[in-house]
Amino acid sequence: MKKRLARFCRLRYNRIRRGKEALCVVNSLMVANNVLQRAKRDGIEDVSPMKLQKLVYLIYARYLYLGGQPLFLNRFEVWKHGPVEREMYNYFGRFGGRPIRDTFAEINGKRLCVDEDASPLFKKVLDEVWERYKYDEAWKLSEMTHEDGSAWHKMRQNDSWYIDVTEIREDGRRFFDEKIS
């Protein structure tokens, strides 16, 4: 238990910036909480760990494409079923293939989210990803990230452990600006 708590104390954060002004501190688990809050609000009950991973990946990719900077410092790894951010996996993996019934809480019990009012770009990206993909099943989102030319696909072919940020940026364009059948 102590090891698990220590791991979450070392969460990596990034600051969302507008010009030189830092707006808020962000990590992948906070973004996951934003997604889970929307799911609860909209009555979407099928958000499994895999679906959450893919939605957060899409948010990250779109934010990177539109804003030019990564949303958070955590890296996405090349796993069998697509991009996976390890800290999210470590926390939400306990749900297996079942829907997630709880949000991430820090040791002090606070449930942190990204302040959508502090970053219009983050809010825009979250709205866009959520509205476009909230009803898709986890396997469909996983298949999408496996398509030829996707960042995951390129890195898998190169036997890479991590997905390159420049390739993720291209996914931020590809999965939104191109028509995907």
C-alpha positions as YAML, in Angstrom:
chain: A
units: angstrom
residues:
- id: 1
  name: MET
  ca: [0.00, 0.00, 0.00]
- id: 2
  name: LYS
  ca: [2.83, 2.42, 0.84]
- id: 3
  name: LYS
  ca: [4.45, 1.82, -2.57]
- id: 4
  name: ARG
  ca: [1.16, 2.58, -4.33]
- id: 5
  name: LEU
  ca: [0.70, 5.80, -2.39]
- id: 6
  name: ALA
  ca: [4.28, 6.86, -3.05]
- id: 7
  name: ARG
  ca: [3.82, 6.29, -6.78]
- id: 8
  name: PHE
  ca: [0.84, 8.64, -6.90]
- id: 9
  name: CYS
  ca: [2.70, 11.28, -4.88]
- id: 10
  name: ARG
  ca: [5.18, 11.51, -7.75]
- id: 11
  name: LEU
  ca: [2.60, 12.33, -10.42]
- id: 12
  name: ARG
  ca: [3.99, 14.40, -13.23]
- id: 13
  name: TYR
  ca: [2.22, 17.63, -14.00]
- id: 14
  name: ASN
  ca: [2.37, 20.13, -16.81]
- id: 15
  name: ARG
  ca: [1.11, 23.69, -16.96]
- id: 16
  name: ILE
  ca: [-1.38, 24.74, -19.59]
- id: 17
  name: ARG
  ca: [-0.09, 28.03, -20.93]
- id: 18
  name: ARG
  ca: [-1.67, 30.92, -22.74]
- id: 19
  name: GLY
  ca: [1.24, 33.07, -23.88]
- id: 20
  name: LYS
  ca: [3.57, 33.38, -20.89]
- id: 21
  name: GLU
  ca: [0.83, 32.97, -18.29]
- id: 22
  name: ALA
  ca: [0.47, 29.55, -16.68]
- id: 23
  name: LEU
  ca: [-3.21, 28.74, -16.35]
- id: 24
  name: CYS
  ca: [-3.32, 25.47, -14.47]
- id: 25
  name: VAL
  ca: [-1.36, 22.33, -13.67]
- id: 26
  name: VAL
  ca: [-2.39, 19.18, -15.53]
- id: 27
  name: ASN
  ca: [-1.66, 15.46, -15.52]
- id: 28
  name: SER
  ca: [-3.31, 12.54, -17.31]
- id: 29
  name: LEU
  ca: [-5.40, 11.49, -14.30]
- id: 30
  name: MET
  ca: [-6.93, 14.95, -14.05]
- id: 31
  name: VAL
  ca: [-7.93, 14.82, -17.72]
- id: 32
  name: ALA
  ca: [-9.38, 11.35, -17.09]
- id: 33
  name: ASN
  ca: [-11.49, 12.85, -14.28]
- id: 34
  name: ASN
  ca: [-12.85, 15.47, -16.70]
- id: 35
  name: VAL
  ca: [-13.90, 12.67, -19.07]
- id: 36
  name: LEU
  ca: [-15.47, 10.62, -16.26]
- id: 37
  name: GLN
  ca: [-17.40, 13.64, -15.00]
- id: 38
  name: ARG
  ca: [-18.84, 14.17, -18.48]
- id: 39
  name: ALA
  ca: [-19.73, 10.51, -18.73]
- id: 40
  name: LYS
  ca: [-21.64, 10.72, -15.45]
- id: 41
  name: ARG
  ca: [-23.34, 13.96, -16.52]
- id: 42
  name: ASP
  ca: [-24.45, 12.48, -19.86]
- id: 43
  name: GLY
  ca: [-25.41, 9.04, -18.57]
- id: 44
  name: ILE
  ca: [-22.65, 7.26, -20.52]
- id: 45
  name: GLU
  ca: [-22.07, 4.13, -18.43]
- id: 46
  name: ASP
  ca: [-19.66, 2.15, -20.60]
- id: 47
  name: VAL
  ca: [-16.39, 4.00, -19.93]
- id: 48
  name: SER
  ca: [-13.96, 1.13, -19.32]
- id: 49
  name: PRO
  ca: [-10.24, 1.68, -18.72]
- id: 50
  name: MET
  ca: [-9.53, 1.00, -22.41]
- id: 51
  name: LYS
  ca: [-12.15, 3.50, -23.59]
- id: 52
  name: LEU
  ca: [-10.84, 6.08, -21.12]
- id: 53
  name: GLN
  ca: [-7.28, 5.56, -22.37]
- id: 54
  name: LYS
  ca: [-8.34, 6.14, -25.96]
- id: 55
  name: LEU
  ca: [-10.45, 9.21, -25.14]
- id: 56
  name: VAL
  ca: [-7.62, 10.81, -23.16]
- id: 57
  name: TYR
  ca: [-5.22, 9.95, -26.00]
- id: 58
  name: LEU
  ca: [-7.51, 11.71, -28.49]
- id: 59
  name: ILE
  ca: [-7.79, 14.75, -26.20]
- id: 60
  name: TYR
  ca: [-4.00, 14.84, -25.87]
- id: 61
  name: ALA
  ca: [-3.49, 14.47, -29.65]
- id: 62
  name: ARG
  ca: [-6.03, 17.14, -30.56]
- id: 63
  name: TYR
  ca: [-4.71, 19.57, -27.94]
- id: 64
  name: LEU
  ca: [-1.17, 19.00, -29.23]
- id: 65
  name: TYR
  ca: [-2.26, 19.58, -32.82]
- id: 66
  name: LEU
  ca: [-4.24, 22.75, -32.13]
- id: 67
  name: GLY
  ca: [-2.08, 24.24, -29.39]
- id: 68
  name: GLY
  ca: [1.37, 23.12, -30.44]
- id: 69
  name: GLN
  ca: [2.27, 21.97, -26.91]
- id: 70
  name: PRO
  ca: [1.64, 18.68, -25.07]
- id: 71
  name: LEU
  ca: [-1.27, 18.81, -22.62]
- id: 72
  name: PHE
  ca: [0.68, 16.89, -19.95]
- id: 73
  name: LEU
  ca: [4.14, 15.38, -19.55]
- id: 74
  name: ASN
  ca: [3.10, 11.73, -19.24]
- id: 75
  name: ARG
  ca: [4.03, 9.64, -22.29]
- id: 76
  name: PHE
  ca: [1.89, 7.17, -24.19]
- id: 77
  name: GLU
  ca: [3.28, 3.67, -24.56]
- id: 78
  name: VAL
  ca: [2.78, 1.23, -27.44]
- id: 79
  name: TRP
  ca: [0.58, -1.56, -26.06]
- id: 80
  name: LYS
  ca: [-1.29, -4.35, -27.82]
- id: 81
  name: HIS
  ca: [-4.64, -2.52, -27.84]
- id: 82
  name: GLY
  ca: [-3.30, 0.92, -28.68]
- id: 83
  name: PRO
  ca: [-1.80, 3.90, -26.86]
- id: 84
  name: VAL
  ca: [-1.65, 3.55, -23.07]
- id: 85
  name: GLU
  ca: [-0.59, 6.12, -20.49]
- id: 86
  name: ARG
  ca: [0.87, 4.10, -17.61]
- id: 87
  name: GLU
  ca: [-0.30, 6.18, -14.62]
- id: 88
  name: MET
  ca: [-3.87, 5.99, -15.86]
- id: 89
  name: TYR
  ca: [-3.46, 2.25, -16.37]
- id: 90
  name: ASN
  ca: [-2.02, 1.80, -12.88]
- id: 91
  name: TYR
  ca: [-4.94, 3.62, -11.31]
- id: 92
  name: PHE
  ca: [-7.93, 2.56, -13.45]
- id: 93
  name: GLY
  ca: [-6.68, -0.89, -14.52]
- id: 94
  name: ARG
  ca: [-8.32, -2.39, -11.44]
- id: 95
  name: PHE
  ca: [-11.65, -2.12, -13.26]
- id: 96
  name: GLY
  ca: [-10.47, -4.52, -15.98]
- id: 97
  name: GLY
  ca: [-13.01, -4.52, -18.83]
- id: 98
  name: ARG
  ca: [-15.78, -3.23, -16.58]
- id: 99
  name: PRO
  ca: [-17.07, 0.35, -16.54]
- id: 100
  name: ILE
  ca: [-15.18, 2.72, -14.25]
- id: 101
  name: ARG
  ca: [-17.28, 3.67, -11.24]
- id: 102
  name: ASP
  ca: [-14.94, 6.11, -9.52]
- id: 103
  name: THR
  ca: [-12.68, 9.04, -10.37]
- id: 104
  name: PHE
  ca: [-9.05, 9.51, -9.41]
- id: 105
  name: ALA
  ca: [-8.51, 10.97, -5.93]
- id: 106
  name: GLU
  ca: [-5.20, 12.13, -4.52]
- id: 107
  name: ILE
  ca: [-3.97, 10.91, -1.14]
- id: 108
  name: ASN
  ca: [-5.72, 13.78, 0.62]
- id: 109
  name: GLY
  ca: [-9.01, 12.72, -1.01]
- id: 110
  name: LYS
  ca: [-9.23, 15.64, -3.44]
- id: 111
  name: ARG
  ca: [-10.65, 14.75, -6.84]
- id: 112
  name: LEU
  ca: [-8.78, 17.02, -9.22]
- id: 113
  name: CYS
  ca: [-9.90, 17.98, -12.71]
- id: 114
  name: VAL
  ca: [-8.58, 20.42, -15.26]
- id: 115
  name: ASP
  ca: [-10.30, 23.78, -14.85]
- id: 116
  name: GLU
  ca: [-12.06, 24.11, -18.19]
- id: 117
  name: ASP
  ca: [-12.76, 27.81, -17.60]
- id: 118
  name: ALA
  ca: [-9.03, 28.51, -17.24]
- id: 119
  name: SER
  ca: [-8.20, 27.17, -20.71]
- id: 120
  name: PRO
  ca: [-10.56, 27.81, -23.62]
- id: 121
  name: LEU
  ca: [-8.44, 25.54, -25.81]
- id: 122
  name: PHE
  ca: [-8.69, 22.63, -23.39]
- id: 123
  name: LYS
  ca: [-12.47, 23.11, -23.12]
- id: 124
  name: LYS
  ca: [-12.80, 23.27, -26.91]
- id: 125
  name: VAL
  ca: [-10.77, 20.07, -27.35]
- id: 126
  name: LEU
  ca: [-12.60, 18.23, -24.57]
- id: 127
  name: ASP
  ca: [-15.97, 19.26, -26.05]
- id: 128
  name: GLU
  ca: [-14.91, 18.17, -29.54]
- id: 129
  name: VAL
  ca: [-13.53, 14.78, -28.51]
- id: 130
  name: TRP
  ca: [-16.38, 14.02, -26.12]
- id: 131
  name: GLU
  ca: [-19.15, 14.90, -28.58]
- id: 132
  name: ARG
  ca: [-17.52, 12.97, -31.41]
- id: 133
  name: TYR
  ca: [-16.50, 9.79, -29.59]
- id: 134
  name: LYS
  ca: [-18.53, 9.44, -26.37]
- id: 135
  name: TYR
  ca: [-20.84, 6.76, -27.79]
- id: 136
  name: ASP
  ca: [-18.08, 4.70, -29.43]
- id: 137
  name: GLU
  ca: [-17.16, 1.43, -27.81]
- id: 138
  name: ALA
  ca: [-13.63, 0.80, -26.53]
- id: 139
  name: TRP
  ca: [-12.84, -1.76, -29.25]
- id: 140
  name: LYS
  ca: [-13.84, 0.72, -31.99]
- id: 141
  name: LEU
  ca: [-11.57, 3.41, -30.55]
- id: 142
  name: SER
  ca: [-8.79, 0.83, -30.26]
- id: 143
  name: GLU
  ca: [-9.23, -0.20, -33.90]
- id: 144
  name: MET
  ca: [-9.10, 3.46, -34.92]
- id: 145
  name: THR
  ca: [-5.73, 3.94, -33.21]
- id: 146
  name: HIS
  ca: [-4.45, 0.80, -35.01]
- id: 147
  name: GLU
  ca: [-5.17, 2.09, -38.53]
- id: 148
  name: ASP
  ca: [-2.34, 2.22, -41.06]
- id: 149
  name: GLY
  ca: [-0.53, 5.53, -40.70]
- id: 150
  name: SER
  ca: [-1.60, 6.16, -37.10]
- id: 151
  name: ALA
  ca: [1.06, 7.06, -34.54]
- id: 152
  name: TRP
  ca: [0.55, 3.76, -32.71]
- id: 153
  name: HIS
  ca: [0.86, 1.80, -35.97]
- id: 154
  name: LYS
  ca: [4.10, 3.54, -36.98]
- id: 155
  name: MET
  ca: [5.69, 3.08, -33.57]
- id: 156
  name: ARG
  ca: [4.57, -0.58, -33.39]
- id: 157
  name: GLN
  ca: [6.25, -1.22, -36.75]
- id: 158
  name: ASN
  ca: [9.45, 0.35, -35.39]
- id: 159
  name: ASP
  ca: [9.29, -1.72, -32.18]
- id: 160
  name: SER
  ca: [9.21, 1.50, -30.13]
- id: 161
  name: TRP
  ca: [8.13, 1.52, -26.50]
- id: 162
  name: TYR
  ca: [6.74, 5.05, -26.62]
- id: 163
  name: ILE
  ca: [4.71, 6.95, -29.16]
- id: 164
  name: ASP
  ca: [6.58, 9.93, -30.58]
- id: 165
  name: VAL
  ca: [4.94, 13.29, -29.85]
- id: 166
  name: THR
  ca: [5.30, 14.44, -33.46]
- id: 167
  name: GLU
  ca: [3.36, 11.37, -34.60]
- id: 168
  name: ILE
  ca: [0.69, 11.94, -31.94]
- id: 169
  name: ARG
  ca: [0.30, 15.50, -33.22]
- id: 170
  name: GLU
  ca: [-0.53, 14.10, -36.65]
- id: 171
  name: ASP
  ca: [-3.22, 11.88, -35.09]
- id: 172
  name: GLY
  ca: [-4.71, 15.09, -33.67]
- id: 173
  name: ARG
  ca: [-5.31, 16.20, -37.24]
- id: 174
  name: ARG
  ca: [-6.03, 12.83, -38.77]
- id: 175
  name: PHE
  ca: [-8.82, 11.66, -36.47]
- id: 176
  name: PHE
  ca: [-10.69, 14.96, -36.69]
- id: 177
  name: ASP
  ca: [-9.92, 16.80, -39.92]
- id: 178
  name: GLU
  ca: [-10.04, 13.80, -42.24]
- id: 179
  name: LYS
  ca: [-13.21, 11.85, -42.91]
- id: 180
  name: ILE
  ca: [-12.84, 8.49, -41.23]
- id: 181
  name: SER
  ca: [-15.16, 5.72, -42.31]
...
